[in-house]
Amino acid sequence: MKYRGYKVYTFQEDLKKRLKNPAFRKEWEDSEVEYQLGCKLIEARLERKLSQRDLAKKVGTSQAQIARIEGMDANPSLHLLKRIAAALNTKLQISF
């Protein structure tokens, strides 16, 4: 696709190309858990019309910590995940 003379790539096109690189593919697959956690947290927070700051106050943590989890840049403890679930009035589920 072209836009004003520039070739434009969609995310899916770019991802398909990048996944041919074995190192990128491994990193992409290894980040699946963090990605799913971030997506589910954002979804649950937005369903309840909470900002990151609002959720952080309910959890007793910082807005930055919530942002890091949502941005796949954190490794939250099980204790923190339980507190987040309680603040969202939902049940934490873990499966293998």
PLY file of the C-alpha trace (Angstrom):
ply
format ascii 1.0
element vertex 96
property float x
property float y
property float z
element edge 95
property int vertex1
property int vertex2
end_header
0.00 0.00 0.00
1.22 3.50 -0.75
0.42 6.76 1.00
1.64 10.02 -0.52
4.35 8.16 -2.38
5.55 6.18 0.67
5.14 2.46 1.00
3.07 1.70 4.09
3.19 -1.62 5.95
0.53 -2.95 8.26
1.47 -4.39 11.61
0.55 -7.87 10.38
2.78 -7.52 7.31
5.69 -6.34 9.42
5.17 -9.07 12.00
5.03 -11.78 9.33
8.36 -10.55 7.95
10.00 -10.27 11.38
8.86 -13.73 12.49
11.11 -15.23 9.82
14.05 -14.19 12.01
14.59 -17.07 14.53
15.84 -14.75 17.31
12.83 -12.44 16.91
10.45 -15.41 16.76
11.83 -16.78 20.04
11.48 -13.42 21.81
7.96 -12.98 20.41
6.89 -16.42 21.64
8.61 -15.95 25.01
6.67 -12.71 25.61
3.22 -14.28 25.11
2.45 -14.56 28.84
3.34 -10.92 29.51
1.32 -9.87 26.47
-1.76 -11.78 27.61
-1.46 -10.40 31.17
-1.12 -6.84 29.90
-4.09 -7.18 27.56
-6.33 -8.76 30.20
-5.40 -6.11 32.76
-6.13 -3.26 30.35
-9.42 -4.87 29.34
-10.56 -5.40 32.94
-9.49 -1.91 34.00
-11.27 -0.21 31.09
-14.44 -2.27 31.59
-14.57 -0.79 35.09
-13.79 2.70 33.78
-10.66 2.97 35.93
-7.53 4.89 35.05
-4.15 3.37 35.84
-3.92 5.82 38.74
-7.35 4.83 40.08
-6.45 1.15 39.94
-3.07 1.76 41.55
-4.74 3.53 44.48
-7.16 0.63 44.97
-4.28 -1.88 44.81
-1.89 0.12 46.99
0.82 0.43 44.37
2.03 3.10 41.96
0.54 4.09 38.61
3.98 3.38 37.12
3.78 -0.24 38.32
0.38 -0.70 36.65
1.77 0.87 33.46
4.78 -1.48 33.51
2.53 -4.54 33.83
0.26 -3.33 31.03
3.32 -2.51 28.90
4.87 -5.98 29.38
7.80 -4.46 31.25
7.28 -6.00 34.67
7.35 -9.32 36.45
4.62 -8.87 39.08
4.52 -11.11 42.11
1.63 -13.47 42.69
0.76 -11.37 45.75
0.47 -8.22 43.60
-1.65 -10.05 41.02
-4.02 -11.19 43.80
-4.32 -7.59 45.04
-5.04 -6.39 41.49
-7.72 -9.07 41.05
-9.32 -8.06 44.36
-9.27 -4.37 43.38
-10.95 -5.28 40.08
-13.47 -7.45 41.95
-12.52 -10.47 39.88
-10.90 -13.83 40.38
-7.25 -14.48 39.50
-6.97 -17.58 37.33
-3.70 -19.27 36.41
-3.44 -22.27 34.14
-0.80 -24.37 32.44
0 1
1 2
2 3
3 4
4 5
5 6
6 7
7 8
8 9
9 10
10 11
11 12
12 13
13 14
14 15
15 16
16 17
17 18
18 19
19 20
20 21
21 22
22 23
23 24
24 25
25 26
26 27
27 28
28 29
29 30
30 31
31 32
32 33
33 34
34 35
35 36
36 37
37 38
38 39
39 40
40 41
41 42
42 43
43 44
44 45
45 46
46 47
47 48
48 49
49 50
50 51
51 52
52 53
53 54
54 55
55 56
56 57
57 58
58 59
59 60
60 61
61 62
62 63
63 64
64 65
65 66
66 67
67 68
68 69
69 70
70 71
71 72
72 73
73 74
74 75
75 76
76 77
77 78
78 79
79 80
80 81
81 82
82 83
83 84
84 85
85 86
86 87
87 88
88 89
89 90
90 91
91 92
92 93
93 94
94 95
